[in-house]
Amino acid sequence: MSTTPDHRRTPGPQYLVAGRYRLRSRIGGGGMGSVWLARDQLFDRDVAVKQVVSTEGLSDESAEAIRLRAMREGRIAARLVHRNAVAMHDVALDSGEPWLVMEYLPSRSVAQILHATKTLDVRQAAQIGAQVADAMTTAHAAGIIHRDIKPGNLLVTTTGRTAGLIKITDFGISRLKDDVSMNNSGVITGTPAYFAPEVARGAEPTEASDVYSLGATVYTLVEGQPPFGVDDDSLALLHKVARARITPMTKAGELEPVLLRMLEPSPSRRPSMAQARDLLATVAAGERGSVQQILAGPISTPDGGLPTWAQRSPRPPRTHPTGTHLAVGGPLPARPAPSVTSSPGDDRPSAVSTAPSPSTPRPQSRNGFPSTGRSNAALAVGGVVVLVIVVVLILTLV
């Protein structure tokens, strides 16, 4: 496989990555590059491949740093095997450009769902948090710190037996405890709205920082905005986070005491990720539910069904907005104009049919125009009957 830049071309549909992965369509993007739906020619299966930022035009030193970063992301993600984490299959080099190959999951990001619904039910939010915490408990045990837990990096699967299951993805800025070669740049990476206060002040992220970020994420699910609000000025937002004064909760209900513990300003006073998982799962289960079902089962509505936003759209979107995997990172796929108003985020087909009712058929004439419903034969018979009646009346009068 050539690693020289002379034969590079812009990847697009049908492009073959590393002689193995045939690109089909762009399905999202992230901080490091684009995500494509591709076909693994060797194993004959769909995969998601992530194109890391191109090294073209960079110095040899910079290009090598990007390749190392991609390899590191793949190595970190491959160490995490959990039902609530997107699996990493391969790291491929194509003409010197690194690509990450992951399992493909038709899904929506939680950020996309929030864009449509604004907030989520308290117990649904708790279940999402519990499943993420379960995956991150395994990650922390393996020495992996995510450093960028947020709604955009959480996926809700939409097809198959796993529909409604939460998956955490994008370990692009994660690190291993024993991997210090690329962590001394002094640059803060991540999403400020979900930073822990100590990270905003420049401290190195830890497991406790992940707990805080998850707490900030669940807070956003129930309150409709992050704990410190939103601000286009990242520096101003960092100062707010560093002061650790969150906006008081008004919608969290029974989740509030759990979130206050996870959003504790002092890292040493926060629960561990395993403790946070148990607290969130208990809220999600309620008095009659099973904690194990909360962790292993799909996100459900109060009556036990699957939320509409966890169901696959009956018609694929015409475009693929920025995000991760299928139709994530943007609004829910637009529905055709229905005959009745639907609730936000409801992507099920309308129950109201626009077709004519079977009880009132509307036949067409041969020339394509609507018929009045009377045939020529019927008109002729009617005319004869009228004529007979007239003749009878005349004879009677005579």
C-alpha positions as CSV (number, residue, x, y, z in Angstrom):
1,M,0.0,0.0,0.0
2,S,1.4,3.4,-1.1
3,T,1.9,5.9,1.6
4,T,3.0,8.8,-0.7
5,P,0.8,11.8,-1.2
6,D,1.2,11.8,-5.0
7,H,-1.8,9.6,-5.7
8,R,-4.2,11.0,-3.1
9,R,-7.7,12.0,-4.2
10,T,-10.6,13.4,-2.1
11,P,-12.5,10.5,-0.6
12,G,-16.1,10.1,-1.7
13,P,-18.7,7.5,-2.4
14,Q,-17.1,4.3,-3.9
15,Y,-13.6,5.3,-2.7
16,L,-11.8,2.2,-1.4
17,V,-9.9,2.9,1.9
18,A,-6.8,0.8,2.4
19,G,-7.9,-1.6,-0.3
20,R,-10.7,-2.9,1.9
21,Y,-13.4,-0.5,3.0
22,R,-15.7,0.8,0.2
23,L,-17.2,4.2,1.2
24,R,-20.9,4.5,0.6
25,S,-22.1,7.8,2.2
26,R,-21.0,10.4,4.7
27,I,-23.0,10.0,7.9
28,G,-21.4,12.4,10.3
29,G,-18.4,14.2,11.6
30,G,-16.5,15.0,14.8
31,G,-13.7,17.0,16.2
32,M,-11.1,15.0,14.3
33,G,-12.8,14.2,11.0
34,S,-15.6,12.8,8.9
35,V,-17.5,9.6,9.5
36,W,-18.6,7.4,6.6
37,L,-20.8,4.4,6.2
38,A,-18.6,1.8,4.4
39,R,-18.7,-1.8,3.3
40,D,-15.9,-4.1,4.6
41,Q,-15.0,-6.1,1.5
42,L,-13.2,-8.8,3.5
43,F,-15.9,-9.6,6.0
44,D,-18.9,-8.4,3.9
45,R,-20.4,-6.2,6.6
46,D,-21.2,-2.5,7.1
47,V,-18.8,-0.5,9.2
48,A,-18.4,3.1,10.2
49,V,-15.0,4.6,9.2
50,K,-13.7,7.8,10.6
51,Q,-11.4,9.9,8.4
52,V,-8.9,11.6,10.7
53,V,-8.0,15.2,9.7
54,S,-5.8,15.1,6.6
55,T,-2.1,15.3,6.9
56,E,-1.7,16.7,3.4
57,G,0.4,19.9,3.5
58,L,1.6,19.4,7.0
59,S,5.2,19.0,8.0
60,D,6.5,15.5,8.5
61,E,6.5,16.1,12.3
62,S,2.9,17.3,12.4
63,A,1.7,14.5,10.1
64,E,3.3,11.9,12.2
65,A,1.7,13.4,15.4
66,I,-1.8,13.1,13.8
67,R,-1.1,9.5,12.8
68,L,0.1,8.7,16.3
69,R,-3.0,10.4,17.7
70,A,-5.3,8.3,15.5
71,M,-3.5,5.1,16.4
72,R,-3.8,6.1,20.1
73,E,-7.5,6.6,19.7
74,G,-7.9,3.2,18.2
75,R,-5.8,1.6,20.8
76,I,-7.7,3.2,23.6
77,A,-11.1,2.3,22.2
78,A,-10.1,-1.2,21.5
79,R,-9.3,-1.8,25.1
80,L,-13.0,-1.1,26.0
81,V,-15.4,-3.9,25.4
82,H,-18.8,-3.2,26.7
83,R,-22.4,-3.4,25.4
84,N,-22.8,0.4,25.9
85,A,-19.6,1.4,24.0
86,V,-19.1,1.5,20.3
87,A,-16.6,-1.2,19.3
88,M,-13.4,-0.4,17.5
89,H,-12.5,-2.9,14.7
90,D,-9.4,-1.6,13.0
91,V,-7.0,1.3,12.4
92,A,-6.2,1.6,8.7
93,L,-3.6,3.7,6.8
94,D,-4.6,4.8,3.3
95,S,-1.9,6.7,1.4
96,G,-0.4,7.7,4.8
97,E,-3.8,9.0,6.1
98,P,-5.2,7.3,9.2
99,W,-8.8,5.9,9.3
100,L,-10.6,4.4,12.3
101,V,-12.9,1.5,11.6
102,M,-15.8,1.0,14.1
103,E,-19.0,-1.0,14.3
104,Y,-21.8,0.6,12.4
105,L,-25.0,1.3,14.4
106,P,-28.0,3.0,12.9
107,S,-28.6,5.5,15.6
108,R,-29.2,9.1,16.8
109,S,-27.2,11.1,19.1
110,V,-28.7,12.3,22.4
111,A,-27.8,15.8,21.2
112,Q,-30.0,15.4,18.2
113,I,-32.9,14.1,20.3
114,L,-32.6,17.1,22.6
115,H,-32.7,19.4,19.6
116,A,-36.2,18.0,18.9
117,T,-37.6,17.3,22.4
118,K,-35.8,20.0,24.4
119,T,-35.9,17.9,27.6
120,L,-36.3,14.2,28.5
121,D,-38.3,12.4,31.1
122,V,-36.5,12.2,34.4
123,R,-36.4,8.4,34.5
124,Q,-35.3,8.2,30.8
125,A,-32.5,10.6,31.5
126,A,-31.5,8.6,34.6
127,Q,-31.4,5.4,32.5
128,I,-29.3,7.0,29.8
129,G,-26.9,8.2,32.5
130,A,-26.8,4.8,34.2
131,Q,-25.9,2.9,31.0
132,V,-23.1,5.4,30.2
133,A,-21.8,5.1,33.7
134,D,-21.8,1.3,33.4
135,A,-19.6,1.6,30.3
136,M,-17.4,4.2,31.9
137,T,-17.0,2.1,35.0
138,T,-15.4,-0.6,32.8
139,A,-13.4,2.1,31.0
140,H,-12.0,3.4,34.3
141,A,-11.1,-0.1,35.4
142,A,-9.1,-0.4,32.2
143,G,-7.3,2.9,32.9
144,I,-9.3,4.9,30.3
145,I,-10.5,8.4,30.9
146,H,-12.9,9.7,28.3
147,R,-12.5,13.5,28.9
148,D,-15.4,14.5,26.6
149,I,-18.7,13.0,27.8
150,K,-21.5,15.0,26.4
151,P,-24.9,14.5,24.6
152,G,-23.2,14.6,21.2
153,N,-21.0,11.6,22.1
154,L,-23.9,9.4,23.3
155,L,-25.9,7.4,20.7
156,V,-29.3,5.7,20.9
157,T,-29.5,2.7,18.6
158,T,-32.6,2.6,16.4
159,T,-32.8,-0.9,14.8
160,G,-32.7,-4.5,15.7
161,R,-32.8,-6.2,19.0
162,T,-30.6,-3.5,20.6
163,A,-32.9,-0.6,19.6
164,G,-33.1,1.9,22.4
165,L,-29.7,0.9,23.9
166,I,-27.2,3.7,24.7
167,K,-23.7,3.6,23.3
168,I,-20.9,6.0,24.2
169,T,-18.5,6.9,21.4
170,D,-15.6,9.2,20.3
171,F,-12.6,8.5,22.5
172,G,-10.6,10.9,20.3
173,I,-9.2,12.9,23.2
174,S,-9.3,10.0,25.7
175,R,-6.1,9.0,27.4
176,L,-4.7,6.1,29.3
177,K,-3.3,6.6,32.8
178,D,0.0,5.1,31.6
179,D,0.0,7.1,28.3
180,V,1.8,10.3,29.0
181,S,3.7,11.0,25.8
182,M,0.9,13.1,24.3
183,N,-0.5,14.8,27.3
184,N,2.0,17.6,28.0
185,S,0.9,20.2,25.5
186,G,-0.8,22.4,28.1
187,V,-3.9,22.7,25.8
188,I,-7.3,22.1,27.3
189,T,-9.3,19.8,25.1
190,G,-13.0,18.9,25.3
191,T,-16.3,20.8,25.4
192,P,-16.3,23.6,28.0
193,A,-20.1,23.4,28.8
194,Y,-19.4,19.9,30.2
195,F,-16.1,20.5,31.9
196,A,-15.5,19.8,35.5
197,P,-14.4,23.0,37.4
198,E,-10.9,21.7,38.1
199,V,-10.4,21.0,34.3
200,A,-11.6,24.5,33.5
201,R,-8.9,25.8,36.0
202,G,-6.2,23.8,34.1
203,A,-6.0,20.6,36.1
204,E,-5.4,17.2,34.4
205,P,-8.7,15.3,33.9
206,T,-9.3,12.3,36.1
207,E,-12.0,9.7,36.7
208,A,-13.8,12.3,38.9
209,S,-13.8,14.7,36.0
210,D,-15.7,12.1,33.9
211,V,-18.2,11.7,36.7
212,Y,-18.8,15.5,36.6
213,S,-19.1,15.6,32.8
214,L,-21.7,12.8,33.0
215,G,-23.6,14.6,35.7
216,A,-23.6,17.8,33.5
217,T,-24.9,15.7,30.6
218,V,-27.8,14.2,32.6
219,Y,-28.5,17.7,34.0
220,T,-28.8,18.9,30.4
221,L,-31.2,16.1,29.6
222,V,-33.7,17.1,32.2
223,E,-33.2,20.9,32.5
224,G,-32.8,21.6,28.8
225,Q,-29.4,23.3,29.0
226,P,-26.0,22.7,30.7
227,P,-25.4,23.5,34.3
228,F,-23.6,26.8,33.5
229,G,-25.8,27.8,30.6
230,V,-24.6,28.4,27.1
231,D,-22.3,31.1,25.9
232,D,-20.7,31.6,22.4
233,D,-17.6,33.0,24.3
234,S,-15.7,29.9,25.3
235,L,-13.4,31.8,27.6
236,A,-16.3,33.4,29.5
237,L,-18.0,30.0,29.8
238,L,-14.7,28.6,31.1
239,H,-14.7,31.2,33.9
240,K,-18.3,30.3,34.8
241,V,-17.4,26.6,35.0
242,A,-14.2,27.4,37.0
243,R,-16.3,29.2,39.6
244,A,-18.5,26.0,39.9
245,R,-21.8,27.8,40.6
246,I,-24.4,25.8,38.6
247,T,-27.8,27.1,37.7
248,P,-30.4,25.8,40.3
249,M,-32.4,22.9,39.0
250,T,-36.2,23.2,38.4
251,K,-37.1,20.0,36.5
252,A,-34.8,17.3,37.9
253,G,-37.2,16.1,40.5
254,E,-35.9,12.9,42.2
255,L,-32.7,13.1,40.2
256,E,-31.6,16.4,41.8
257,P,-29.8,14.9,44.9
258,V,-28.0,12.5,42.6
259,L,-26.9,15.2,40.2
260,L,-25.8,17.5,43.1
261,R,-23.4,14.7,44.3
262,M,-22.1,14.2,40.8
263,L,-21.7,18.0,40.3
264,E,-19.9,18.4,43.6
265,P,-17.1,21.1,43.1
266,S,-14.6,19.1,45.0
267,P,-13.4,16.0,43.0
268,S,-12.7,14.1,46.1
269,R,-16.3,14.4,47.3
270,R,-17.9,13.1,44.1
271,P,-19.1,9.5,43.9
272,S,-17.1,7.0,41.8
273,M,-18.4,6.1,38.4
274,A,-19.7,2.8,39.8
275,Q,-21.5,4.6,42.6
276,A,-23.0,7.1,40.2
277,R,-24.2,4.2,38.0
278,D,-26.0,2.7,41.0
279,L,-27.6,6.0,42.1
280,L,-28.8,6.7,38.5
281,A,-30.1,3.2,38.0
282,T,-32.1,3.3,41.2
283,V,-33.8,6.5,40.2
284,A,-34.6,5.0,36.7
285,A,-35.9,1.8,38.1
286,G,-38.3,3.4,40.6
287,E,-40.1,1.4,43.2
288,R,-41.0,-1.6,41.0
289,G,-38.3,-1.7,38.3
290,S,-35.2,-3.8,38.1
291,V,-31.8,-2.2,38.2
292,Q,-30.4,-4.9,36.0
293,Q,-33.1,-4.2,33.4
294,I,-32.3,-0.5,33.5
295,L,-28.6,-1.3,32.7
296,A,-29.2,-4.0,30.1
297,G,-32.5,-3.0,28.5
298,P,-33.6,-0.4,26.1
299,I,-34.7,3.1,27.1
300,S,-38.4,2.9,27.7
301,T,-41.5,5.0,28.2
302,P,-43.5,4.8,31.5
303,D,-45.8,2.2,29.9
304,G,-42.8,0.0,28.9
305,G,-42.7,1.0,25.2
306,L,-39.8,2.4,23.1
307,P,-39.8,6.2,22.8
308,T,-40.5,7.5,19.3
309,W,-37.1,9.1,19.2
310,A,-35.5,5.7,19.7
311,Q,-37.2,4.2,16.7
312,R,-35.9,4.3,13.2
313,S,-37.4,6.8,10.8
314,P,-39.6,4.9,8.3
315,R,-38.0,6.9,5.5
316,P,-34.2,7.6,5.4
317,P,-33.2,11.3,5.5
318,R,-32.2,12.9,2.2
319,T,-29.1,14.3,3.8
320,H,-26.8,13.2,6.6
321,P,-26.2,16.1,9.1
322,T,-23.1,16.4,11.1
323,G,-22.8,13.9,13.9
324,T,-21.8,10.3,14.5
325,H,-23.2,7.3,12.6
326,L,-26.7,7.5,11.1
327,A,-28.5,10.8,11.2
328,V,-27.0,12.3,14.4
329,G,-25.7,15.6,15.4
330,G,-28.6,17.6,13.9
331,P,-32.4,17.7,13.8
332,L,-34.4,14.5,13.5
333,P,-35.2,13.5,9.9
334,A,-38.0,15.7,8.6
335,R,-41.3,14.0,8.1
336,P,-43.6,14.6,5.1
337,A,-46.2,17.2,5.9
338,P,-48.9,15.3,7.9
339,S,-52.6,15.9,7.8
340,V,-52.5,16.5,11.6
341,T,-50.0,18.2,13.9
342,S,-47.6,15.9,15.5
343,S,-45.6,16.2,18.7
344,P,-41.9,17.3,18.5
345,G,-39.5,14.4,17.9
346,D,-42.3,12.0,16.7
347,D,-41.0,10.4,13.6
348,R,-43.6,7.7,13.2
349,P,-45.8,7.8,10.2
350,S,-49.1,9.6,10.7
351,A,-52.1,7.4,11.6
352,V,-54.4,9.6,9.5
353,S,-54.6,8.3,5.9
354,T,-54.8,10.7,3.0
355,A,-56.2,8.1,0.6
356,P,-59.9,7.9,-0.3
357,S,-62.0,5.8,2.1
358,P,-62.8,2.3,0.7
359,S,-66.5,3.0,1.5
360,T,-66.6,6.0,-0.8
361,P,-64.8,5.0,-4.0
362,R,-64.1,7.6,-6.6
363,P,-63.9,5.8,-10.0
364,Q,-62.1,7.4,-12.9
365,S,-63.4,7.7,-16.5
366,R,-61.3,6.5,-19.4
367,N,-60.0,9.9,-20.2
368,G,-58.7,10.3,-16.7
369,F,-61.2,12.8,-15.3
370,P,-63.4,11.9,-12.3
371,S,-66.6,10.2,-13.2
372,T,-70.0,11.4,-11.8
373,G,-70.7,7.8,-10.6
374,R,-73.4,7.1,-13.3
375,S,-72.7,5.0,-16.4
376,N,-74.2,5.7,-19.9
377,A,-76.4,2.6,-19.6
378,A,-77.9,3.9,-16.4
379,L,-78.7,7.2,-18.0
380,A,-80.5,5.4,-21.0
381,V,-82.7,3.3,-18.7
382,G,-83.6,6.4,-16.7
383,G,-84.7,8.2,-19.9
384,V,-86.9,5.3,-21.0
385,V,-88.6,5.2,-17.6
386,V,-89.4,8.9,-17.8
387,L,-90.8,8.5,-21.3
388,V,-93.1,5.6,-20.3
389,I,-94.5,7.7,-17.4
390,V,-95.3,10.6,-19.7
391,V,-97.1,8.3,-22.2
392,V,-99.2,6.8,-19.4
393,L,-100.2,10.2,-18.1
394,I,-101.3,11.3,-21.6
395,L,-103.4,8.2,-22.1
396,T,-105.1,8.7,-18.7
397,L,-106.0,12.2,-19.5
398,V,-107.5,11.3,-22.9
